[in-house]
Amino acid sequence: MVDVSEKPVTRRTAEASCRVLLSDETVRRLAELPKGDAYVVARVAGVQAAKRASEWIPLAHPLALEDVQVEIEPVAGGVRIHSRTVVTARTGAEMEALVACSAASLALYDMVKAVERQAVVTDLRLERKTGGTRGDFRRTGSGQAE
């Protein structure tokens, strides 16, 4: 792990997103799948995973997150998953947001695999972050960072 003991404690936020490519029929059925409501399961999986990101990422610091939000919305060709994490600490928020999206997308994949064999998880990325010594970050529409 990196020694962060000399870094100042700041409020940090991060937002990440990914997509799960699905057929229109599967998207229509997400709330009524044989295993249950995929939206609910995926949201809970994302929140739970964000709180345990240091167990997923070997050198990540364990953090006491103050807020985790996971939203899932139908889009053309599937769903978009968006997460937002907040922590007041010396490091963090980005990996937690990315792990939230990862876990939510994998839980959703697990929910649909019996009815949609063509599902694809794609485009996992950090969208923005605030706080910390390196300053703020915001992805532009072209995919480049500002």
N, C-alpha and C positions, 0 to 999 in steps of 0.2 A: 504494500500500500504506500501511497505517497503521504509524507508527513504534512498535514494541514494545520498543525497546532499553532503556527504563527499567522495564519490567515485570519482576517476579521470575520466575525459572524455577521452575515447579511441575510436579508430576506431574498429568497431565490424562487423563481417560478420557471417552469418549463412546459412547453406544449409539444406534443408529438402526434403523428398520424400515420395511418397505413390504410390499405384497402384490401378487401376480400372480394375477389371476382366470383360472381355467382350468376346463375340464370335468373331471369325475371320471375319465373315460377318459384324458385327457391326463396328469393327475396320476399315474395308475397306470403310465403309459408313460415317465415322465421319465428313468428310468435306462437306458432301452433305445430311445432315439429314433434315427432314421436317421443323425443327425450324431454320436451318441454319448450319453454320460451327462450329462444337463443339470445335475445337481447338481454334478458335478465342475467342469464348465466355468464355471458361474455363480460358484462359490466362488472359483476362481482369478481370474476377471475382477474380482470384488469386491476381493480382496486387492491385485491389481495396480493397480487404479484408485485405491484409498485411498492407496497409496504415491506416486501421481502427481496428487493432488488439485489441487495448485497449477497444473497444466497444464490442468485442466478449468475452474477458477474463476480468472478473470484477476487478481484482487487478493489471492488467498490466498497465505500464506507457505509456501515449501517446508519440509517437516518431515521429520526422521528418525524415523519411527514405530518404536516398540519392539515393538508387537504389533498385529496385525489378525486378527480372527476374523469369519468369515462363516458363518452357519448358515441352512439352508433346511429348512423343515418343512411337510409337507402340513397344510392346514387345510380346513375346510368351504369349498368353492367355489374352491380353488386352493392356493397356497403362501404362506407368510409368510417373508420374508427378514429376518434380524436381523444387525447388524454391531456389533462393539465394537472401538474403537481406543484405544491407549495411547501417550502421548508425554510426555517430560519436556522442557518448552520454555516459552517466554514467551507462546505463543499456540497455539491449535489443538485438534484432536481432533474437533470437531463436524463440520466440513465433510468431513473425511476419512471419518467414519462414514457420513455422508449419501451421499457419492460412492461408497462401497463398495456400499451398497444399490442405488443407481442403476445402477451398472455390472452388478452381479449380476442385477438384474431385466431389464435390456436384453439381457444375454447369454442369459438363460433365454428371453426373448421370441424372440430369434433362433433358438434351438434348437427351439422349438415351432411357429414360424410355418407350417411346411409341413404340420403336422397339426392346428393349432388357430388358425383365423382370427379367433376372437372373444377372444383373450387381451387383457387389460387390465392395465397397471401402475397401481397406485393407492396412496394413503395413505402416501406417503413422509413420514417425520417423525423428529425427534430425540426419543428416549425419555428419555434422562438424560445428564447430564454431571457430572463432578467436577473440582475444581481451578480455578485461575484466580482473578482478583480479584473477579469478580462472584458467586462462590459456586456452590453446587451447584444443579442443576435436575433435577426428576423430573416427567414427565408423569403426571397422574392418570388414572384410568379414564375420566373424562368428557372427556378431551382437553385439560383445562386444566393449566397449569403450576403447580408448587408452588415 
